Amino acid sequence: MAVEINTSNFEEILKTDKPVMIDFWAAWCGPCRMIAPLVDELSAEYEGRAIIAKVDVDANQEIAMKYGVRNIPTILFLKNGEVVDKSVGAVPKNILSDKIDAQL
């Protein structure tokens, strides 16, 4: 299961030396619901090698604003706390896994 990020654990997640994939989503977003199972599958597949996380933009607007997230789903890929790649909209699982692999 993907890690739920909020303001209390956000900074801790950024301090990791592992690649991080963050899915910015909302419960009312149809495309977000479409990719949610893929995000959970990636979380299981990359356990121990990468952090797969989710941010509910309605509950954590300040985190979404920090990264300029205007459309959802937006998926950011971070390495050493810095954004290194991005995907906007519902995309196939292999696109996401390729972006994670590029950071490993």
Phi and psi in degrees as a GROMACS rama.xvg file:
@    title "Ramachandran Plot"
@    xaxis  label "Phi"
@    yaxis  label "Psi"
@TYPE xy
-65.2372  148.083  ALA-2
-74.3342  130.405  VAL-3
-83.9387  119.425  GLU-4
-96.4901  136.882  ILE-5
-140.106  -175.854  ASN-6
-64.7557  -25.8191  THR-7
-78.606  -27.259  SER-8
-114.048  0.204709  ASN-9
-60.7016  -49.3944  PHE-10
-62.8116  -36.6524  GLU-11
-63.5862  -40.1675  GLU-12
-62.3096  -39.7972  ILE-13
-67.8298  -21.6609  LEU-14
-79.6268  -7.55368  LYS-15
-68.1795  154.771  THR-16
-93.6167  -0.0546891  ASP-17
-88.27  154.578  LYS-18
-62.3298  147.294  PRO-19
-125.563  131.651  VAL-20
-114.075  124.395  MET-21
-118.16  122.485  ILE-22
-95.9956  113.435  ASP-23
-90.2292  121.246  PHE-24
-144.657  173.343  TRP-25
-148.443  150.354  ALA-26
-61.9736  -31.0789  ALA-27
-84.1546  -2.46906  TRP-28
-91.3653  113.779  CYS-29
-59.6473  -51.3042  GLY-30
-60.7053  -30.9272  PRO-31
-64.5598  -41.0802  CYS-32
-67.5797  -30.7389  ARG-33
-65.7147  -40.2457  MET-34
-91.8958  -8.92376  ILE-35
-53.5585  -45.1406  ALA-36
-62.5706  -34.5648  PRO-37
-65.9911  -39.8118  LEU-38
-63.1613  -42.6005  VAL-39
-65.9495  -38.2375  ASP-40
-63  -42.7414  GLU-41
-63.9062  -36.4253  LEU-42
-59.5964  -43.0185  SER-43
-69.9766  -41.6831  ALA-44
-68.5319  -32.4348  GLU-45
-104.531  13.7524  TYR-46
-54.8106  128.973  GLU-47
87.2933  -16.5275  GLY-48
-110.589  -28.3198  ARG-49
-149.3  158.868  ALA-50
-104.032  122.732  ILE-51
-108.781  121.425  ILE-52
-134.433  165.774  ALA-53
-133.505  144.669  LYS-54
-126.116  119.021  VAL-55
-76.6224  110.198  ASP-56
-66.1528  -26.2865  VAL-57
-70.9262  -37.3881  ASP-58
-87.9321  -17.8956  ALA-59
-134.303  57.4775  ASN-60
-61.2977  -32.6515  GLN-61
-65.9232  -34.5936  GLU-62
-69.5099  -43.5214  ILE-63
-61.6911  -41.3757  ALA-64
-65.7714  -37.6671  MET-65
-56.6148  -36.3931  LYS-66
-100.606  7.66917  TYR-67
65.9529  30.7478  GLY-68
-75.2187  115.513  VAL-69
-114.919  -24.1445  ARG-70
-122.619  145.268  ASN-71
-128.979  151.099  ILE-72
-71.9486  138.147  PRO-73
-117.809  131.534  THR-74
-118.332  122.265  ILE-75
-105.678  144.973  LEU-76
-116.353  122.067  PHE-77
-118.08  146.904  LEU-78
-137.119  126.444  LYS-79
54.0133  37.7853  ASN-80
80.4853  -0.533481  GLY-81
-111.769  140.748  GLU-82
-69.642  124.315  VAL-83
-115.636  -14.2534  VAL-84
-161.421  165.984  ASP-85
-154.744  148.541  LYS-86
-139.341  132.351  SER-87
-118.96  132.384  VAL-88
94.6879  172.916  GLY-89
-74.8556  123.509  ALA-90
-127.95  158.416  VAL-91
-65.6008  155.422  PRO-92
-57.7096  -40.5432  LYS-93
-63.1145  -30.2903  ASN-94
-65.1561  -45.5555  ILE-95
-65.0813  -44.4667  LEU-96
-65.9247  -35.2313  SER-97
-63.0471  -38.5885  ASP-98
-70.041  -36.9465  LYS-99
-67.3506  -46.9036  ILE-100
-55.9872  -35.8835  ASP-101
-64.2749  -21.4935  ALA-102
-96.2082  -11.9708  GLN-103
